[in-house]
Amino acid sequence: MVDLYPPTSPYDSGFLDTGDGNRIYYEQLGNPEGKPALNVHGGPGSGAARRPTRAWDPERYRVIRFDQRNCGRSTPHASDPAADMALNTTHHLIEDMERLREHLGIERWLLNGASWGSTLALAYAQQHPERVTEMVVMAVTTTRRAEIDWLYRGAGRFYPEAWDRFRDGVPENERDGDLLTAYARLMENPDRAVREKAAADWLAWEDAVIADEPNGVPGMYGDREADARIAFVRICAHYFSNGAWLEEDQLLRDAHKLAGIPAVLLHGRHDMGGPVQTAWELAKVWPDARLQIFEDSGHAGSDAMQHAARAAIEEFKNR
């Protein structure tokens, strides 16, 4: 077991102007002279953690957290219908990460992410492998359309009553078509009541999928304040209805670009929203990655998974 460090709060924070009307919130924790490590949050649209960190050695690491476009403390916020989602794609986020690295004067950094954060970290690392020292990735996803279809349709075989409610959240004439595009349209509706209803229906499905997992947390997705709920679902629907602007199998096909980057991949055997198959496929084409599968875990993780993540972080701090 790896002991937790004392709570470490940010020593620096600010906003990065992207030049297109967006401002990206970031903060730094730990040692300004320490090994740089970037936390890449999930969702998309969840926003970075706001609590102090206890997983990173504050003497050895310089930890950077940021809120991806239109969520958390970044502006404009996706709960505002005037926020332009056309300026929020995977490619924009990769550019933001590079811009942030340059702004902070960092040469190379460790990447840490889970769920959507793993997809974005992989996409960034494949585009800028020379900038990545190591990776610690949990709840591995590559956001292939096949994975998206599983989460928002295939998993309905296990939760048919919840999936029917999810399907019925869109207009009747769209229920047999592309549900994610239908939800994306609802989340662009100028009527806030319409957006709130669509967000509630979407989040009820997300919560249903995770609820029965080992260590499943009731309301894990839906238990957030109203603006954050709207932003989260608006961004998720925008990304997933567009296949995250990635070619199918792109991140597996291009895994050879990660050669030489040591990584630890951590995944729960009972991850209903993101089955372990993707983590297994990635590990097979990335020789420098070590995959650990946890029998007591789903998408929400477990103590054993958290301990393994901290052990990897400890291992890499001395490289």
N, C-alpha and C positions, 0 to 999 in steps of 0.2 A: 504494500500500500504506500502511496506517495502522500505525505502530509501536505495539507493546505498551508499556504503562506498567509501572513496577516493581510487583512483587507488593504488593497492598494487603490487609491483614488487618482483621477487624472492630475497630472502636473501642468498640462497644457491643453488648450482646446481652441478651435477656431472654425472658420468657414472658408472653403475653397471655391472661388468663383470659376465656373467652367467656361464662361464666355458666351453662353447661349441662354442666359437668364436663370440658370440653376446655380444654387449654392449648396455645397456638400459639407455637412458638419463632420468634424473629426476631433479626436482627442487622443492624448498620449499618456501612458501610465508606465511606472517603473523607473528605470535608469536611463536618462537621456544619452548616456554613452554605451548602453547595453546592446545586445544583439537584437536587431529589428524583427518584429513579428507582427503580421497583419491579421486581425480577426475579420473574417468575411461572413456577415450574418445571412440568415436564411430568409425564407418567404417564398418568392421575393416580396419585399415590402414589410418585413417584420421590424426593421430598425435594429440598431446595435443595442447590446445590453447596457443598462444604465446603472447597474449595481457595481460596487468595487470588484476587482478581480482578485481571486485567491489561488489561481492555478499556475501563475507565472512567477518565477523567482524575481522579485523586484530589484535585486542587485545585479542580475545577469541579463534581464530582458528589457527591451524598449518596446512596449506593446502599443499598437495603433489600432483604434476602432473608428469606424465611420458609418454614417447612415447613407445607404444607397439613395439614388435619386427619388425624390418625392415622398420619402417616408422618414419616420423618426423626427429629427430636428432639422433635416435638410429642407430647403425651400425651392420652389413652391410645393406645398403639401398636396398629395393626391386626393385628399378629402375636398379640396377646392376644385370644382368642375372646370375652372379656367386653366388648371395645370395641364400643360400640353404633353400627353403621353407619347406623341410621336418622337419626343426628345428623350425617351427612356427605353433603351434597348440593351441587350447584352453588350453590344459593341460600345455604346456610350459608357457603360459601367466599367469596362476594361480600360477605356481611355481615362476615366476618372481615377482609377487606381494608379495608372501610370503618372497622371498629373499630380496626384497626391504624393507618390514616391519622390518625384522630382522636387516638389514644393518643400518636402521635409528633408531633402538632401540625403536620401537613403540610396545606397548602391544596390543592395540585395536584401531580401527579407524572407523569413519563413512565412508560409501561408497556413492558416487554420480556418476551417469552415465545416459546416454541417448542412445536410439537405440541399436546398438551393445554393447555400454558400459553398458546398463542394463543387457544384456545377460551375459557378462563377470562378472559383479558385482554379479549377482545371482549365477552363477556357483562357484565363489570364496566363497561367503557367505555360500553356502550349503556344501562346502568342509571344510571350516574353520569358522563355526558359532561362535566359542568362541572368534574370533578375530574381530567381527563386532559389533559396538555399535548401529548404526541406518543406515537406507538407505533412500536416496532421489533419486527416479528413474523416468525418463521422457521418453516418447515415448517407452513404455514397449515392449520389444521383448524377446522371448526365443529361437529364431533361430531354431525352428522346421522345418523339411523339408516341412511341410504344409505351414508355413509362407514364406519360401524361394520360394516355387512354386507359391504362390500368387504374390509375388513381381515381379518375373521374368517371369511369364506366365499369371496367372489369371488376373492381373491388365490390361493386354493387351485388355481385353474386353471393357475397357473404353477408351483406347488409341490405337486402332488397327493400325493406320498408323505408330505411333512411335514404336510399338512392332514389326511390320513387318521389320522396319529398323534395330532394335536390332537383330532379328532373322537372317536377311540377312548379318549381320556382320561376321558370321561364314561360313566355306566352305559349298557349296551347299549340299554335301552328309551328312552333320551333322545337317541340319536345322530341321529335324523331330525328332531328338534325344535329348540328354542331352546338352542343350545350355551352361550351366555353365561349364561343363567339356570341351566343345569345346573352350570356351573363356579361360579357364585355360591353355589349350594347347597353344593357340595363345600367351598368356602372357609369356610363356616359350620360345618363338621363339628367336633365337639369333639375328635376324634382328630387329633392333630398330624400323624401319619404320612399320613393322608388329605389334609390340607391341603398338606403338603410335596409329595406326589405330584402333586396337581392343579396346584400352582404350577410344578413342573418341566415338566409337559406344556404348560402355557400359555406359559411363557417359551421353550421349545424352538421353538414356532411363531413367536413374535415374532422370535427370533433368525434363523430360517430366512428370514423375509420380508426381512430387512435384509442378510443375509450377502452376497448377490451384487450389491448396489448398488455404484456407484462409491464408494470409501472406506468400504465396509461394514466394520463392526467385529465380528469373531467374538465371540459371547457378550456383546454390548452390553447386553442385557436380563438375561440369566441370570447374569452374573458379578457377583453381589452376595451378601452374607452371608445366612444362612438366614432370619432374622427379616425382613430387608428384602425378600427374595423373597416371603415369605408376605404381607406387608403390601401390597406392590405389586400382586400378583395379586388379592388380596381386594378392594382398592379399585377396581382396573380393572374387575373383573367386576361389582362393585356398580354402578359408574357406567354402564358400557356396556350392561348388561342393562336399565337404566332410561332409555336414551337421554339420559343426563346431565340428566334433568329439564328438557329444552329441547324446545319445539315444533319439529317438522320444518321446516327452512329458517328458523328464527327469526332466527338471526344474520345471514343474508343479507337477509331481509325487513326487518329493522330497522336495516340499515346506514345509513339516512338519519339516524339519531340520532348518527352519528359525524361529521356535517358540521362542518367547521372544525378537525378534529383531523388534523394532518399525520401521515402514516405511511409507513413503508417495509416492504413485504412481500417476503420472500425465500423462494424455493422451488426445490428440486431437480427438474430435468426427470425424473429417474429414481427419484423417490420412490415405491416400490412400495406402501408401507403407506398413504400419503396422496397419491394422484395430484394433479397440479398443477391439475386442473379446478377444485377448490374455491378455490384462490388466484386463479385467473383470474376466476371468477364474483364473488368478493368485490371484486376491483379494479374490475370493471365497474360496481358499484353504490356505490363509495366514491371519489368524484372526488379526494379529498384524499390518497389512497393511491397510492404508486408501487410497482409490482410489478417485481421482477427475478427472472428464471428462470435457473438455473445448469445448464449442460449437463454439468458434471462432478460432479454431486451427486445423492444420493438423500436419504433421511430423515436420515441421519447427518451431512449437510452436507459441506462441503469448505473448503479454505483460502480459495478465492475467495468463498464465502458468508460466512465469518467476517470477511474483510477488508471486505466490503460492509456487514456489521452494524456493524463498528467505525467505518466511514466515516459511517454514519447517526448513530451515537452522537456522533461528533465534530461532525457538522453541527448536531445538535439542542442541543448543550451551550451554544451561543451565542444560542439563541432566548430 
